[in-house]
Amino acid sequence: MRYLVLVCAVLMQMCLGATYSWSVYVQPIKELTGLLQGPVQLPFTVFYFVFPAVMISAGNWLERFGPRVCAVTGGCLFGVGWLVAGFGKVHFAFTVIGIGVIAGVGVGLAYIVPIATGIRWFPNNKGLVTGVAVAGFGGGAALVSQIGGYLMQKVGFSPFSVLHVFGAAFGGIVSIAGMGMRNPEGYPKTVSASSLSYRDILGHPCFQVLYAAMFTGLCAGFAINANLKELGKAVSFQTGVAAVSIFAAANAAGRIGWGACMDRMRTSLTLRANLLFQALTLFLSPVLLQSASGLLVVAGVCGFNYGGVLVLYAASTARIWGAQAVGRVYGALFSANIPAALAPLLAGMLYDRTGSFLPSMVLLAVLLCAAFALTTARSSLLDDHHS
């Protein structure tokens, strides 16, 4: 049964992660609407405000209503959101509301389900099972970006028509896969996580370190992912789509790879390695982004490192607070997405002003180095809970 739960988790996440393919639609939407780079990032940015804001309470709802109800409800809302987004041809506000708000609420409800449920079924492999459970969130975007690019480039669909097609598909797939989400036999309906107050969580020094480090990793991942097609020097549409797909596939691989590392390494060491590798890649980006092949390298390495962000901090939560508390504590930790969601918008606005993403890349690299220094300084605190 536990492997069926894992399969359903991956199917769910393959759809829920479709927003990672957003940069495929940016240029076509700009051409249709006349909007600039910054404003076209609004659906992506609003999504990453709403999604984590809902996740703060999703842990409580998960314990109250169970994984199946949360998964199916979230899946329906996610599909409806993409359907609404397709009416952006009438006014772009529909796309912002559909993907940003409605789909954001849907993912906020559903995303925590496979993570918390998977850890409960596989308590001895917290890092690896978390990575596998959410690998689809990154990997699904590779498939979605390829299909979306094909429909726009070869079939002649507008980006808004593609959003309609995906909305219908996502609603059905996530709802069906969500029916397979259930807790292990005999798992208590009321768990000790409910005794944790948010004041206790937010005041915990481990939470504060994890929050700061996760914020920096998310900023880098968001800014690169959402603007990926425009990072390279005059690359073709096909190369841009390939970069998006590589980022998404590497994102999925990174979740599994970094999750496996977490099971074998101490918390602080794994977190520091992830932050450092991403910082080095961004410092090298001024050279790498001079060519199409360099863009693909940046997409792959940054995607792999970013994939780790969505695994390492969830696994660290389970290691420090226990599997029962993942829904509530990781829901609060995931709120780091809210301020980090400004990164794509700010990077796009800086690009509109300077004509280059390189200043943003350097600033992000410096931010990652600061987080590396913080986790180094508090390494003993994080490692006290190693298991």
Secondary structure, 3 states (H helix, E strand, C coil): CHHHHHHHHHHHHHHHHHHHHCHHHHHHHHHHHCCCHHHHCHHHHHHHHHHHHHHHHHHHHHHHHCHHHHHHHHHHHHHHHHHHHHHHHCCHHHHHHHHHHHHHHHHHHHCHHHHHHHHHHCCCCHHHHHHHHHHHHHHHHHHHHHHHHHHHHHHCCCHHHHHHHHHHHHHHHHHHHHCCCCCCCCCCCCCHHHHCCHHHHHHCHHHHHHHHHHHHHHHHHHHHHHCHHHHCCCCCHHHHHHHHHHHHHHHHHHHHHHHHHHHHCCHHHHHHHHHHHHHHHHHHHHHHCCCHHHHHHHHHHHHHHHHHHHHHHHHHHHHHHCHHHHHHHHHHHHHHHHHHCHHHHHHHHHHHHHCCCHHHHHHHHHHHHHHHHHHHHCHHHHHCCCC
